[in-house]
């Protein structure tokens, strides 16, 4: 009897947690550097993230190594940004190498 009550309350708690997390999802457009994991982006380079995510979160999701991340310039909506910049729904996040050939 007690076990059944615990199972029901666990399911209710899981449903409440999932519902609260799902409501707080945002999308950002990502201009990812070469060598990134593009599978986390949709066909138009959008990524879903929880509200409150930072540029650093995007780097982790695209599996950019910490060494490579230190060499990249970061922009959010065309302005230089730091890795701890909190993103907003609809932001455009770009990663660019200051060294490129041509």
Residue frames as a rotation matrix with the C-alpha (Angstrom) as fourth column:
UNK 1
0.569 0.822 0.000 0.00
0.822 -0.569 0.000 0.00
0.000 0.000 -1.000 0.00
UNK 2
0.537 -0.455 -0.710 2.74
0.082 -0.810 0.581 2.45
-0.840 -0.370 -0.397 0.98
UNK 3
-0.535 -0.768 0.351 4.77
0.390 0.144 0.909 1.44
-0.750 0.623 0.223 -2.08
UNK 4
-0.102 0.596 0.796 1.81
0.990 -0.020 0.142 2.20
0.101 0.802 -0.588 -4.38
UNK 5
0.834 0.408 -0.372 1.39
0.480 -0.868 0.125 5.61
-0.272 -0.283 -0.920 -2.75
UNK 6
0.086 -0.893 -0.441 5.09
0.030 -0.440 0.897 6.37
-0.996 -0.091 -0.011 -3.27
UNK 7
-0.576 -0.282 0.768 4.91
0.710 0.293 0.640 5.32
-0.406 0.913 0.032 -6.94
UNK 8
0.366 0.807 0.464 1.91
0.917 -0.398 -0.030 7.58
0.161 0.437 -0.885 -7.56
UNK 9
0.821 -0.082 -0.565 3.52
0.176 -0.905 0.387 10.56
-0.543 -0.418 -0.728 -5.83
UNK 10
-0.263 -0.964 0.032 6.77
0.250 -0.036 0.968 10.00
-0.932 0.262 0.250 -7.77
UNK 11
-0.364 0.210 0.908 4.88
0.931 0.117 0.346 10.02
-0.034 0.971 -0.238 -11.05
UNK 12
0.734 0.679 0.010 3.00
0.678 -0.734 0.028 13.20
0.026 -0.013 -1.000 -10.08
UNK 13
0.494 -0.639 -0.590 6.25
0.059 -0.652 0.756 14.90
-0.868 -0.408 -0.284 -9.11
UNK 14
-0.515 -0.709 0.481 7.92
0.505 0.202 0.839 13.85
-0.693 0.675 0.254 -12.39
UNK 15
0.026 0.620 0.784 4.99
0.983 -0.160 0.094 15.18
0.183 0.768 -0.614 -14.43
UNK 16
0.883 0.297 -0.363 5.01
0.394 -0.889 0.233 18.49
-0.253 -0.349 -0.902 -12.55
UNK 17
0.094 -0.939 -0.332 8.79
0.082 -0.325 0.942 18.86
-0.992 -0.116 0.046 -13.01
UNK 18
-0.529 -0.270 0.804 8.59
0.764 0.260 0.590 18.02
-0.368 0.927 0.069 -16.73
UNK 19
0.418 0.779 0.468 5.76
0.888 -0.460 -0.028 20.50
0.193 0.427 -0.883 -17.27
UNK 20
0.816 -0.126 -0.564 7.60
0.168 -0.882 0.440 23.29
-0.553 -0.454 -0.699 -15.47
UNK 21
-0.268 -0.963 0.009 10.80
0.204 -0.047 0.978 22.68
-0.942 0.264 0.209 -17.44
UNK 22
-0.320 0.164 0.933 9.02
0.928 0.252 0.274 22.46
-0.190 0.954 -0.233 -20.77
UNK 23
0.734 0.679 0.012 7.39
0.673 -0.723 -0.157 25.87
-0.098 0.123 -0.988 -20.35
UNK 24
0.714 -0.515 -0.473 10.78
-0.220 -0.808 0.547 27.55
-0.664 -0.287 -0.690 -20.03
UNK 25
0.047 -0.661 0.749 12.39
0.786 0.487 0.381 26.57
-0.616 0.571 0.543 -23.33
UNK 26
0.522 0.053 -0.851 13.85
-0.355 -0.894 -0.274 29.15
-0.776 0.445 -0.448 -25.69
UNK 27
0.651 -0.329 0.685 15.40
0.727 0.531 -0.436 28.98
-0.220 0.781 0.584 -29.15
UNK 28
0.361 -0.615 -0.701 18.63
-0.335 -0.787 0.518 30.62
-0.870 0.048 -0.491 -30.27
UNK 29
0.991 -0.122 -0.046 20.19
-0.015 0.244 -0.970 30.69
0.129 0.962 0.240 -33.73
UNK 30
0.523 -0.843 0.126 23.77
-0.040 0.123 0.992 29.42
-0.852 -0.523 0.031 -33.73
UNK 31
0.784 -0.488 -0.384 26.57
-0.474 -0.071 -0.878 30.13
0.401 0.870 -0.287 -36.19
UNK 32
0.853 -0.385 0.354 28.76
-0.060 0.600 0.798 27.24
-0.519 -0.701 0.488 -35.07
UNK 33
0.092 -0.906 -0.414 32.46
-0.910 -0.245 0.335 26.89
-0.404 0.346 -0.847 -35.85
UNK 34
0.297 -0.087 -0.951 33.76
-0.645 0.716 -0.267 24.07
0.704 0.693 0.157 -38.03
UNK 35
-0.651 -0.566 -0.506 34.20
-0.105 0.727 -0.678 20.82
0.752 -0.389 -0.533 -36.17
UNK 36
-0.618 0.510 0.599 31.13
-0.766 -0.219 -0.604 21.36
-0.177 -0.832 0.526 -34.00
UNK 37
-0.829 0.480 0.288 28.38
0.453 0.877 -0.158 18.82
-0.328 -0.001 -0.945 -33.40
UNK 38
-0.858 0.488 -0.162 25.76
-0.499 -0.713 0.492 20.14
0.125 0.503 0.855 -35.82
UNK 39
-0.604 0.651 -0.460 23.30
0.395 0.746 0.536 17.38
0.692 0.142 -0.708 -34.89
UNK 40
-0.487 0.417 -0.768 22.07
0.798 -0.146 -0.585 19.51
-0.356 -0.897 -0.262 -31.96
UNK 41
-0.684 0.244 -0.687 20.91
-0.347 -0.938 0.013 22.21
-0.642 0.247 0.726 -34.41
UNK 42
0.323 0.816 0.480 17.81
0.283 0.400 -0.872 22.02
-0.903 0.418 -0.101 -36.57
UNK 43
0.196 -0.236 0.952 17.95
0.965 0.219 -0.145 22.52
-0.174 0.947 0.271 -40.37
UNK 44
0.613 0.049 0.788 18.02
0.346 -0.914 -0.212 26.33
0.710 0.403 -0.577 -39.96
UNK 45
-0.379 -0.922 -0.076 20.69
0.357 -0.070 -0.931 26.27
0.854 -0.381 0.356 -37.19
UNK 46
0.151 0.484 0.862 18.29
-0.723 -0.541 0.430 26.85
0.674 -0.688 0.268 -34.27
UNK 47
-0.638 -0.362 -0.679 18.89
0.231 0.751 -0.618 25.21
0.734 -0.552 -0.396 -30.89
UNK 48
0.548 0.813 0.196 16.45
-0.077 -0.184 0.980 24.77
0.833 -0.552 -0.038 -28.03
UNK 49
-0.619 -0.756 -0.214 17.81
0.258 0.062 -0.964 25.63
0.742 -0.652 0.157 -24.59
UNK 50
0.160 0.630 -0.760 16.40
0.978 0.004 0.210 26.12
0.135 -0.776 -0.616 -21.10
UNK 51
0.754 0.135 0.643 15.80
0.096 -0.991 0.096 29.74
0.650 -0.011 -0.760 -20.11
UNK 52
0.864 -0.463 0.198 18.81
-0.385 -0.353 0.853 31.22
-0.325 -0.813 -0.483 -18.38
UNK 53
0.625 -0.662 0.413 21.32
0.725 0.688 0.005 29.40
-0.288 0.297 0.911 -20.59
UNK 54
0.444 -0.594 -0.671 24.60
-0.294 -0.804 0.517 31.12
-0.846 -0.033 -0.531 -21.42
UNK 55
0.523 -0.399 -0.754 26.97
-0.831 -0.041 -0.555 31.19
0.191 0.916 -0.352 -24.38
UNK 56
-0.554 -0.763 0.331 29.02
-0.825 0.557 -0.096 28.59
-0.111 -0.327 -0.939 -22.48
UNK 57
-0.024 0.657 0.754 25.96
-0.277 0.720 -0.636 26.28
-0.961 -0.224 0.165 -22.53
UNK 58
0.844 0.318 -0.431 25.85
-0.468 0.044 -0.883 26.55
-0.262 0.947 0.186 -26.33
UNK 59
0.020 -0.931 -0.364 29.55
-0.954 0.091 -0.285 25.69
0.299 0.353 -0.887 -26.57
UNK 60
-0.596 -0.199 0.778 29.00
-0.567 0.791 -0.231 22.59
-0.569 -0.579 -0.584 -24.45
UNK 61
0.361 0.850 0.383 25.99
-0.215 0.476 -0.853 21.51
-0.907 0.225 0.355 -26.52
UNK 62
0.872 -0.082 -0.483 27.90
-0.484 0.010 -0.875 21.82
0.077 0.997 -0.031 -29.81
UNK 63
0.838 -0.538 0.090 30.80
0.436 0.760 0.482 19.93
-0.328 -0.365 0.871 -28.16
UNK 64
0.644 -0.663 0.383 33.39
-0.114 -0.577 -0.809 22.62
0.757 0.477 -0.447 -28.69
UNK 65
0.231 -0.631 -0.741 36.58
0.856 0.494 -0.153 21.81
0.463 -0.598 0.654 -26.80
UNK 66
0.778 0.044 -0.626 37.66
0.475 -0.693 0.542 24.25
-0.411 -0.719 -0.560 -24.06
UNK 67
-0.292 -0.950 -0.109 40.95
0.533 -0.256 0.807 24.85
-0.794 0.177 0.581 -25.91
UNK 68
-0.564 0.150 0.812 39.15
0.782 -0.218 0.584 25.77
0.264 0.964 0.005 -29.14
UNK 69
0.516 0.853 -0.078 36.60
0.820 -0.466 0.333 27.88
0.247 -0.236 -0.940 -27.24
UNK 70
0.340 -0.469 -0.816 39.41
0.509 -0.638 0.578 30.09
-0.791 -0.611 0.022 -25.89
UNK 71
-0.706 -0.693 0.146 40.50
0.452 -0.283 0.846 30.85
-0.545 0.663 0.513 -29.47
UNK 72
-0.290 0.697 0.656 37.06
0.902 -0.029 0.430 31.93
0.319 0.716 -0.621 -30.72
UNK 73
-0.974 0.211 0.087 35.47
-0.225 -0.952 -0.209 35.36
0.039 -0.223 0.974 -30.85
UNK 74
-0.539 0.837 -0.089 31.88
0.831 0.513 -0.215 35.28
-0.134 -0.190 -0.973 -29.63
UNK 75
-0.932 0.338 0.127 29.03
-0.307 -0.927 0.215 37.52
0.191 0.162 0.968 -30.69
UNK 76
-0.465 0.884 -0.047 25.39
0.782 0.385 -0.490 37.73
-0.415 -0.265 -0.870 -29.63
UNK 77
0.618 0.782 0.081 23.14
0.684 -0.484 -0.546 39.66
-0.388 0.393 -0.834 -31.99
UNK 78
0.609 -0.430 0.666 26.21
0.521 -0.416 -0.745 41.12
0.598 0.801 -0.029 -33.72
UNK 79
0.584 -0.415 0.698 27.87
-0.654 -0.750 0.101 42.43
0.482 -0.516 -0.709 -30.56
UNK 80
-0.391 -0.816 -0.426 30.94
-0.252 0.540 -0.803 40.95
0.885 -0.207 -0.417 -28.89
UNK 81
0.640 0.676 0.366 29.95
-0.596 0.136 0.791 38.80
0.485 -0.724 0.490 -25.92
UNK 82
-0.466 -0.740 0.485 31.49
-0.881 0.339 -0.331 36.87
0.080 -0.582 -0.809 -23.04
UNK 83
-0.717 0.119 -0.687 30.93
-0.055 0.973 0.226 33.19
0.695 0.200 -0.691 -22.33
UNK 84
-0.810 0.417 -0.413 28.82
0.539 0.251 -0.804 33.99
-0.231 -0.874 -0.428 -19.25
UNK 85
-0.822 0.541 -0.181 26.34
-0.570 -0.778 0.265 36.10
0.002 0.320 0.947 -21.26
UNK 86
-0.493 0.758 0.428 22.79
0.194 0.574 -0.795 34.97
-0.848 -0.309 -0.430 -20.52
UNK 87
-0.986 0.108 0.127 20.88
0.122 -0.052 0.991 34.36
0.114 0.993 0.038 -23.73
UNK 88
-0.380 0.915 -0.139 17.34
-0.472 -0.320 -0.821 35.38
-0.796 -0.247 0.553 -24.61
UNK 89
0.125 0.540 0.833 14.80
0.535 0.670 -0.514 33.73
-0.835 0.510 -0.205 -26.88
UNK 90
0.913 0.291 0.287 15.61
0.377 -0.328 -0.866 34.56
-0.158 0.899 -0.409 -30.53
UNK 91
0.473 -0.811 -0.344 19.25
-0.497 -0.568 0.657 35.58
-0.728 -0.140 -0.671 -29.97
UNK 92
0.914 -0.354 -0.196 21.79
-0.026 0.432 -0.902 34.91
0.404 0.829 0.386 -32.71
UNK 93
0.651 -0.720 0.242 25.00
-0.295 0.054 0.954 33.44
-0.700 -0.692 -0.177 -31.30
UNK 94
0.899 -0.377 -0.224 28.07
-0.164 0.184 -0.969 33.43
0.407 0.908 0.104 -33.52
UNK 95
0.594 -0.789 0.157 31.49
0.100 0.267 0.959 31.89
-0.798 -0.554 0.237 -33.05
UNK 96
0.960 -0.278 -0.018 34.31
-0.089 -0.245 -0.965 33.14
0.264 0.929 -0.260 -35.25
UNK 97
0.444 -0.887 -0.123 37.99
0.855 0.379 0.354 32.39
-0.267 -0.262 0.927 -35.53
UNK 98
0.710 -0.221 -0.668 40.17
-0.166 -0.975 0.147 35.50
-0.684 0.007 -0.729 -35.43
UNK 99
-0.445 -0.872 -0.204 42.63
-0.554 0.089 0.828 33.60
-0.704 0.481 -0.522 -37.65
UNK 100
0.533 0.606 0.590 41.41
0.154 0.617 -0.772 32.47
-0.832 0.503 0.236 -41.02
UNK 101
-0.596 -0.793 0.123 42.93
0.200 0.002 0.980 31.86
-0.778 0.609 0.157 -44.38
UNK 102
0.509 0.840 -0.187 41.78
-0.009 -0.211 -0.977 32.68
-0.861 0.499 -0.100 -47.84
